[in-house]
């Protein structure tokens, strides 16, 4: 069952696509999609930028159709420790955020998008998915 997107999900998707610039698997540009590592039903990390990457349509389809290979790619990209930490965060108990919290998050995402859009794309490309995990989680 598909989870309904709200304005926060739409803004989060824009943030990830703006941040990543290219598909994080095949490194091609073009139309990108926001792909969650752990699905949006995991409220604790639904809007956590560490839980998402931009993928092209073909790679996003691959991500969902071949979970074993996708998991191997993820671990080779961000490392086992970071993958385990995301899993732990995904399965933590977390109440649904209140509207005020979501509005604050929305404003922060807007600021981050504005900042990222001020950086030339060729410089944003250097912030590849795998590099963001070095010592982050």
MIFIFI-254747 format. One record per atom (N, C-alpha, C): residue in one letter; atom name; x, y, z. Coordinates in Angstrom, 1 decimal, always signed. Atoms other than C-alpha are relative to their C-alpha. Layout:
N
[r A CA [X Y Z]]
...
END
This chain:
137
[r X N [+0.8 -1.2 +0.0]]
[r X CA [+0.0 +0.0 +0.0]]
[r X C [+0.9 +1.2 +0.0]]
[r X N [-0.8 -1.2 +0.1]]
[r X CA [+1.4 +3.4 -1.0]]
[r X C [-0.4 +1.0 +1.1]]
[r X N [+0.2 -1.0 -1.1]]
[r X CA [+1.8 +5.9 +1.8]]
[r X C [-0.3 +1.4 -0.6]]
[r X N [+0.4 -1.3 +0.5]]
[r X CA [+0.1 +9.3 +1.1]]
[r X C [+1.1 +1.0 +0.3]]
[r X N [-1.0 -1.1 -0.2]]
[r X CA [+2.6 +12.2 +0.6]]
[r X C [-0.7 +1.2 +0.5]]
[r X N [+0.5 -1.3 -0.5]]
[r X CA [+2.0 +15.4 +2.5]]
[r X C [+1.0 +1.1 -0.5]]
[r X N [-0.9 -1.1 +0.4]]
[r X CA [+3.6 +18.8 +2.0]]
[r X C [+1.4 -0.2 +0.5]]
[r X N [-1.3 +0.2 -0.6]]
[r X CA [+6.5 +17.8 +4.3]]
[r X C [+0.8 -1.0 -0.8]]
[r X N [-0.6 +1.0 +0.8]]
[r X CA [+7.2 +14.7 +2.2]]
[r X C [+0.5 +0.6 -1.3]]
[r X N [-0.4 -0.7 +1.3]]
[r X CA [+7.2 +16.8 -1.0]]
[r X C [+1.2 +0.9 +0.2]]
[r X N [-1.2 -0.9 -0.3]]
[r X CA [+9.6 +19.3 +0.5]]
[r X C [+1.2 -0.8 +0.3]]
[r X N [-1.1 +0.8 -0.3]]
[r X CA [+11.8 +16.6 +1.8]]
[r X C [+0.6 -0.6 -1.3]]
[r X N [-0.4 +0.5 +1.2]]
[r X CA [+11.9 +15.0 -1.6]]
[r X C [+0.8 +1.0 -0.8]]
[r X N [-0.8 -1.0 +0.8]]
[r X CA [+13.0 +18.3 -3.2]]
[r X C [+1.3 +0.2 +0.7]]
[r X N [-1.3 -0.2 -0.7]]
[r X CA [+15.7 +18.7 -0.5]]
[r X C [+1.0 -1.1 -0.5]]
[r X N [-0.9 +1.1 +0.3]]
[r X CA [+17.2 +15.3 -1.3]]
[r X C [+0.4 +0.1 -1.5]]
[r X N [-0.3 -0.1 +1.4]]
[r X CA [+17.0 +15.8 -5.1]]
[r X C [+0.9 +1.2 -0.3]]
[r X N [-0.9 -1.2 +0.2]]
[r X CA [+18.6 +19.3 -4.8]]
[r X C [+1.4 -0.3 +0.6]]
[r X N [-1.3 +0.3 -0.7]]
[r X CA [+21.3 +18.0 -2.4]]
[r X C [+0.8 -0.9 -0.9]]
[r X N [-0.8 +1.0 +0.7]]
[r X CA [+22.3 +15.0 -4.5]]
[r X C [+0.4 +0.2 -1.4]]
[r X N [-0.3 -0.5 +1.3]]
[r X CA [+22.2 +16.5 -8.0]]
[r X C [+0.0 -1.2 -1.1]]
[r X N [-0.1 +1.1 +0.9]]
[r X CA [+22.9 +13.1 -9.7]]
[r X C [-0.5 -1.3 +0.8]]
[r X N [+0.4 +1.3 -0.5]]
[r X CA [+21.7 +9.5 -9.2]]
[r X C [+1.2 -0.5 +0.8]]
[r X N [-1.1 +0.5 -0.8]]
[r X CA [+23.7 +8.1 -6.3]]
[r X C [+0.5 -1.4 -0.3]]
[r X N [-0.5 +1.3 +0.4]]
[r X CA [+24.0 +4.7 -7.8]]
[r X C [+0.7 +0.1 -1.4]]
[r X N [-0.6 +0.0 +1.3]]
[r X CA [+24.7 +5.3 -11.5]]
[r X C [+0.7 +1.3 -0.4]]
[r X N [-0.7 -1.3 +0.1]]
[r X CA [+25.9 +8.9 -11.1]]
[r X C [-0.4 +0.8 -1.3]]
[r X N [+0.5 -0.7 +1.2]]
[r X CA [+23.8 +10.1 -14.1]]
[r X C [-0.9 +1.1 +0.5]]
[r X N [+0.9 -1.1 -0.3]]
[r X CA [+21.9 +13.4 -14.0]]
[r X C [-1.4 -0.3 -0.6]]
[r X N [+1.3 +0.2 +0.6]]
[r X CA [+18.4 +14.0 -15.2]]
[r X C [-1.1 +0.0 +1.1]]
[r X N [+1.1 +0.0 -0.9]]
[r X CA [+15.1 +13.4 -13.5]]
[r X C [+0.3 -1.0 +1.1]]
[r X N [-0.3 +0.8 -1.2]]
[r X CA [+15.7 +12.2 -10.0]]
[r X C [-1.2 -0.2 +0.9]]
[r X N [+1.0 +0.3 -0.9]]
[r X CA [+13.5 +10.6 -7.4]]
[r X C [+0.6 -0.1 +1.4]]
[r X N [-0.5 +0.2 -1.4]]
[r X CA [+13.8 +10.6 -3.6]]
[r X C [-0.3 -1.4 +0.4]]
[r X N [+0.2 +1.4 -0.4]]
[r X CA [+14.4 +7.1 -2.4]]
[r X C [+0.4 -0.1 +1.4]]
[r X N [-0.3 +0.3 -1.4]]
[r X CA [+14.2 +6.2 +1.2]]
[r X C [+0.7 -1.3 +0.2]]
[r X N [-0.6 +1.3 -0.3]]
[r X CA [+16.5 +3.5 +2.6]]
[r X C [-1.0 -0.8 +0.7]]
[r X N [+1.1 +0.6 -0.7]]
[r X CA [+13.9 +2.6 +5.1]]
[r X C [-1.3 +0.8 -0.3]]
[r X N [+1.2 -0.7 +0.6]]
[r X CA [+10.4 +3.4 +3.9]]
[r X C [-0.6 +1.1 +0.9]]
[r X N [+0.6 -1.1 -0.8]]
[r X CA [+8.4 +6.4 +5.0]]
[r X C [-0.9 -0.4 +1.1]]
[r X N [+0.8 +0.5 -1.1]]
[r X CA [+6.3 +4.3 +7.3]]
[r X C [+0.8 +0.0 +1.3]]
[r X N [-0.8 +0.0 -1.2]]
[r X CA [+9.2 +4.4 +9.7]]
[r X C [+0.1 +1.5 +0.5]]
[r X N [+0.1 -1.4 -0.4]]
[r X CA [+8.3 +7.7 +11.4]]
[r X C [+1.2 +0.6 +0.6]]
[r X N [-1.2 -0.5 -0.7]]
[r X CA [+11.5 +8.0 +13.4]]
[r X C [+1.0 +0.6 -1.0]]
[r X N [-1.0 -0.5 +1.0]]
[r X CA [+13.5 +8.6 +10.2]]
[r X C [-0.6 +0.4 -1.3]]
[r X N [+0.7 -0.4 +1.3]]
[r X CA [+10.9 +9.6 +7.6]]
[r X C [+0.6 +1.2 -0.6]]
[r X N [-0.5 -1.2 +0.5]]
[r X CA [+12.4 +13.0 +7.2]]
[r X C [+1.5 +0.2 +0.4]]
[r X N [-1.4 +0.0 -0.4]]
[r X CA [+16.0 +12.2 +8.2]]
[r X C [+0.8 -0.1 -1.3]]
[r X N [-0.7 +0.0 +1.3]]
[r X CA [+18.3 +13.1 +5.3]]
[r X C [+1.0 -1.1 -0.1]]
[r X N [-0.9 +1.2 +0.1]]
[r X CA [+20.6 +10.2 +6.2]]
[r X C [-0.7 -1.2 -0.5]]
[r X N [+0.9 +1.1 +0.4]]
[r X CA [+17.7 +7.9 +5.3]]
[r X C [-0.5 +0.1 -1.4]]
[r X N [+0.5 -0.2 +1.4]]
[r X CA [+17.3 +9.1 +1.7]]
[r X C [+1.2 +0.3 -0.9]]
[r X N [-1.0 -0.4 +1.0]]
[r X CA [+19.2 +9.4 -1.5]]
[r X C [-0.8 +0.2 -1.3]]
[r X N [+0.6 -0.3 +1.3]]
[r X CA [+18.4 +10.6 -5.0]]
[r X C [+0.4 -1.2 -0.9]]
[r X N [-0.3 +1.1 +1.0]]
[r X CA [+18.1 +7.8 -7.6]]
[r X C [-0.8 +0.4 -1.3]]
[r X N [+0.8 -0.1 +1.2]]
[r X CA [+17.0 +7.9 -11.2]]
[r X C [-1.1 -1.0 +0.0]]
[r X N [+1.1 +0.9 +0.1]]
[r X CA [+13.9 +6.0 -12.2]]
[r X C [+0.5 -1.4 +0.0]]
[r X N [-0.5 +1.4 +0.2]]
[r X CA [+15.8 +2.9 -13.3]]
[r X C [+0.6 -0.5 +1.3]]
[r X N [-0.6 +0.5 -1.2]]
[r X CA [+17.9 +2.7 -10.2]]
[r X C [-0.9 -0.1 +1.2]]
[r X N [+1.0 +0.1 -1.1]]
[r X CA [+15.0 +3.4 -7.9]]
[r X C [-0.9 -1.2 -0.1]]
[r X N [+0.7 +1.2 +0.2]]
[r X CA [+13.1 +0.6 -9.5]]
[r X C [+0.8 -1.2 +0.4]]
[r X N [-1.0 +1.0 -0.4]]
[r X CA [+16.2 -1.6 -9.0]]
[r X C [+0.0 -0.2 +1.5]]
[r X N [+0.0 +0.0 -1.5]]
[r X CA [+16.3 -0.6 -5.3]]
[r X C [-1.1 -0.8 +0.6]]
[r X N [+1.2 +0.7 -0.6]]
[r X CA [+12.8 -2.0 -4.7]]
[r X C [-0.1 -1.4 -0.6]]
[r X N [+0.2 +1.3 +0.6]]
[r X CA [+13.0 -5.0 -7.1]]
[r X C [+1.1 -1.0 +0.4]]
[r X N [-1.1 +0.9 -0.4]]
[r X CA [+16.3 -6.4 -5.9]]
[r X C [+0.6 +0.4 +1.4]]
[r X N [-0.4 -0.5 -1.4]]
[r X CA [+16.5 -5.8 -2.1]]
[r X C [+1.3 -0.6 +0.5]]
[r X N [-1.3 +0.6 -0.5]]
[r X CA [+19.4 -8.2 -1.5]]
[r X C [+1.2 +0.7 -0.6]]
[r X N [-1.1 -0.7 +0.7]]
[r X CA [+21.6 -6.6 -4.1]]
[r X C [+0.1 +1.5 +0.5]]
[r X N [+0.1 -1.4 -0.5]]
[r X CA [+20.4 -3.1 -3.0]]
[r X C [+0.6 +0.1 +1.4]]
[r X N [-0.6 +0.0 -1.3]]
[r X CA [+21.4 -3.9 +0.6]]
[r X C [+1.5 -0.1 -0.1]]
[r X N [-1.4 +0.1 +0.2]]
[r X CA [+24.8 -5.0 -0.6]]
[r X C [+0.6 +1.3 -0.4]]
[r X N [-0.5 -1.3 +0.5]]
[r X CA [+25.2 -1.8 -2.5]]
[r X C [+0.0 +1.1 +1.1]]
[r X N [+0.1 -0.9 -1.1]]
[r X CA [+24.1 +0.2 +0.5]]
[r X C [+1.1 -0.1 +1.0]]
[r X N [-1.1 +0.3 -0.9]]
[r X CA [+26.6 -1.5 +2.8]]
[r X C [+1.3 +0.4 -0.6]]
[r X N [-1.3 -0.4 +0.7]]
[r X CA [+29.4 -1.0 +0.3]]
[r X C [+0.1 +1.5 -0.1]]
[r X N [+0.0 -1.4 +0.2]]
[r X CA [+28.4 +2.6 +0.0]]
[r X C [+0.2 +0.8 +1.3]]
[r X N [-0.1 -0.7 -1.2]]
[r X CA [+27.9 +3.7 +3.6]]
[r X C [+0.6 -0.7 +1.2]]
[r X N [-0.6 +0.8 -1.0]]
[r X CA [+29.3 +0.9 +5.6]]
[r X C [-1.0 -0.7 +0.9]]
[r X N [+0.9 +0.8 -0.9]]
[r X CA [+27.8 -1.8 +7.9]]
[r X C [-0.4 +0.7 +1.2]]
[r X N [+0.4 -0.6 -1.2]]
[r X CA [+27.9 +0.3 +11.0]]
[r X C [-1.0 +1.1 -0.2]]
[r X N [+1.0 -1.0 +0.3]]
[r X CA [+26.0 +3.2 +9.4]]
[r X C [-1.3 -0.6 -0.4]]
[r X N [+1.2 +0.7 +0.4]]
[r X CA [+23.5 +0.8 +7.9]]
[r X C [-0.7 -0.6 +1.2]]
[r X N [+0.6 +0.5 -1.3]]
[r X CA [+23.0 -0.9 +11.3]]
[r X C [-0.6 +1.1 +0.8]]
[r X N [+0.5 -1.1 -0.7]]
[r X CA [+22.5 +2.5 +12.9]]
[r X C [-1.3 +0.5 -0.6]]
[r X N [+1.2 -0.4 +0.6]]
[r X CA [+19.9 +3.5 +10.4]]
[r X C [-1.1 -1.0 +0.3]]
[r X N [+1.0 +1.0 -0.3]]
[r X CA [+18.1 +0.2 +11.0]]
[r X C [-0.5 +0.1 +1.4]]
[r X N [+0.4 -0.2 -1.4]]
[r X CA [+18.1 +0.8 +14.7]]
[r X C [-0.9 +1.2 +0.2]]
[r X N [+0.8 -1.2 +0.0]]
[r X CA [+16.8 +4.3 +14.2]]
[r X C [-1.4 -0.3 -0.6]]
[r X N [+1.3 +0.3 +0.6]]
[r X CA [+14.1 +3.0 +11.9]]
[r X C [-1.0 -0.7 +0.9]]
[r X N [+0.9 +0.9 -0.8]]
[r X CA [+12.8 +0.5 +14.4]]
[r X C [-0.2 +0.6 +1.4]]
[r X N [+0.2 -0.6 -1.3]]
[r X CA [+12.9 +2.9 +17.4]]
[r X C [-1.4 +0.4 +0.1]]
[r X N [+1.4 -0.5 -0.2]]
[r X CA [+9.6 +3.9 +18.9]]
[r X C [+0.0 +1.5 -0.1]]
[r X N [+0.0 -1.4 +0.2]]
[r X CA [+8.7 +7.3 +17.8]]
[r X C [-1.5 +0.4 -0.3]]
[r X N [+1.4 -0.4 +0.2]]
[r X CA [+5.4 +9.1 +18.1]]
[r X C [-0.1 +0.9 -1.3]]
[r X N [+0.1 -0.9 +1.2]]
[r X CA [+4.0 +11.0 +15.1]]
[r X C [+0.3 +1.4 +0.4]]
[r X N [-0.3 -1.4 -0.4]]
[r X CA [+5.4 +14.5 +15.1]]
[r X C [-1.2 +0.9 +0.0]]
[r X N [+1.1 -1.0 -0.1]]
[r X CA [+3.1 +17.3 +16.1]]
[r X C [+0.1 +1.0 -1.2]]
[r X N [+0.0 -1.0 +1.1]]
[r X CA [+2.1 +19.9 +13.5]]
[r X C [+1.0 +1.1 +0.1]]
[r X N [-1.0 -1.0 -0.2]]
[r X CA [+4.3 +22.5 +15.1]]
[r X C [+1.4 -0.5 -0.3]]
[r X N [-1.3 +0.6 +0.3]]
[r X CA [+7.3 +20.2 +14.8]]
[r X C [+0.2 -0.1 -1.5]]
[r X N [+0.0 +0.1 +1.4]]
[r X CA [+6.5 +19.5 +11.2]]
[r X C [+0.2 +1.3 -0.7]]
[r X N [-0.1 -1.3 +0.6]]
[r X CA [+6.2 +23.2 +10.4]]
[r X C [+1.4 +0.5 +0.2]]
[r X N [-1.4 -0.3 -0.2]]
[r X CA [+9.6 +23.8 +12.0]]
[r X C [+0.9 -0.7 -1.0]]
[r X N [-0.8 +0.8 +0.9]]
[r X CA [+11.1 +21.0 +10.0]]
[r X C [-0.2 +0.5 -1.5]]
[r X N [+0.2 -0.5 +1.4]]
[r X CA [+9.5 +22.4 +6.8]]
[r X C [+0.8 +1.3 -0.2]]
[r X N [-0.8 -1.2 +0.1]]
[r X CA [+11.1 +25.8 +7.5]]
[r X C [+1.5 -0.3 -0.2]]
[r X N [-1.4 +0.3 +0.1]]
[r X CA [+14.5 +24.2 +8.0]]
[r X C [+0.3 -0.6 -1.3]]
[r X N [-0.3 +0.6 +1.3]]
[r X CA [+14.2 +22.2 +4.8]]
[r X C [+0.0 +1.1 -1.1]]
[r X N [+0.0 -1.1 +1.0]]
[r X CA [+13.3 +25.4 +2.9]]
[r X C [+1.4 +0.7 +0.1]]
[r X N [-1.3 -0.7 -0.2]]
[r X CA [+16.5 +27.1 +4.3]]
[r X C [+1.1 -0.8 -0.6]]
[r X N [-1.0 +0.8 +0.6]]
[r X CA [+18.6 +24.1 +3.3]]
[r X C [-0.1 -0.1 -1.5]]
[r X N [+0.1 +0.0 +1.5]]
[r X CA [+17.2 +24.0 -0.2]]
[r X C [+0.5 +1.3 -0.6]]
[r X N [-0.5 -1.3 +0.5]]
[r X CA [+17.9 +27.7 -0.6]]
[r X C [+1.5 +0.1 +0.0]]
[r X N [-1.4 +0.0 -0.1]]
[r X CA [+21.4 +27.2 +0.6]]
[r X C [+0.6 -0.9 -1.1]]
[r X N [-0.5 +0.9 +1.0]]
[r X CA [+22.0 +24.2 -1.7]]
[r X C [-0.1 +0.6 -1.4]]
[r X N [+0.2 -0.5 +1.4]]
[r X CA [+20.6 +26.0 -4.7]]
[r X C [+0.9 +1.2 -0.2]]
[r X N [-1.0 -1.1 +0.1]]
[r X CA [+23.1 +28.8 -4.0]]
[r X C [+1.4 -0.5 -0.4]]
[r X N [-1.2 +0.7 +0.4]]
[r X CA [+25.9 +26.3 -4.6]]
[r X C [+0.0 -0.5 -1.4]]
[r X N [+0.0 +0.6 +1.4]]
[r X CA [+26.8 +25.5 -8.2]]
[r X C [-0.1 -1.5 +0.0]]
[r X N [+0.2 +1.4 +0.1]]
[r X CA [+25.7 +22.0 -9.2]]
[r X C [+1.3 -0.8 +0.0]]
[r X N [-1.2 +0.7 +0.1]]
[r X CA [+29.2 +20.9 -10.0]]
[r X C [+0.7 -0.2 +1.4]]
[r X N [-0.5 +0.1 -1.3]]
[r X CA [+30.2 +21.6 -6.4]]
[r X C [-0.8 -0.9 +0.9]]
[r X N [+0.8 +0.9 -0.7]]
[r X CA [+27.2 +19.9 -5.0]]
[r X C [+0.2 -1.5 -0.3]]
[r X N [-0.2 +1.4 +0.4]]
[r X CA [+28.0 +16.8 -7.0]]
[r X C [+1.1 -0.6 +0.8]]
[r X N [-1.1 +0.6 -0.8]]
[r X CA [+31.2 +16.4 -4.9]]
[r X C [-0.5 -0.5 +1.4]]
[r X N [+0.5 +0.5 -1.3]]
[r X CA [+29.0 +15.8 -1.8]]
[r X C [-0.8 -1.3 -0.3]]
[r X N [+0.7 +1.2 +0.3]]
[r X CA [+28.2 +12.3 -2.9]]
[r X C [-0.5 -0.7 +1.2]]
[r X N [+0.7 +0.7 -1.0]]
[r X CA [+26.0 +10.0 -0.9]]
[r X C [+1.0 -0.7 +1.0]]
[r X N [-1.0 +0.8 -0.9]]
[r X CA [+28.9 +7.8 +0.4]]
[r X C [+0.8 +0.9 +0.8]]
[r X N [-0.8 -0.9 -0.7]]
[r X CA [+30.9 +10.8 +1.5]]
[r X C [-0.7 +0.6 +1.2]]
[r X N [+0.8 -0.6 -1.1]]
[r X CA [+28.1 +12.1 +3.7]]
[r X C [+0.0 -0.8 +1.3]]
[r X N [+0.1 +0.9 -1.1]]
[r X CA [+28.4 +9.1 +6.0]]
[r X C [+1.3 -0.1 +0.8]]
[r X N [-1.3 +0.1 -0.7]]
[r X CA [+32.0 +9.4 +7.0]]
[r X C [-0.1 +0.7 +1.4]]
[r X N [+0.1 -0.5 -1.4]]
[r X CA [+31.6 +9.7 +10.8]]
[r X C [-1.2 +0.8 +0.4]]
[r X N [+1.2 -0.8 -0.2]]
[r X CA [+28.1 +11.1 +10.6]]
[r X C [-1.0 -0.7 +1.0]]
[r X N [+1.0 +0.7 -0.8]]
[r X CA [+25.9 +8.4 +12.2]]
[r X C [+0.6 -0.6 +1.3]]
END
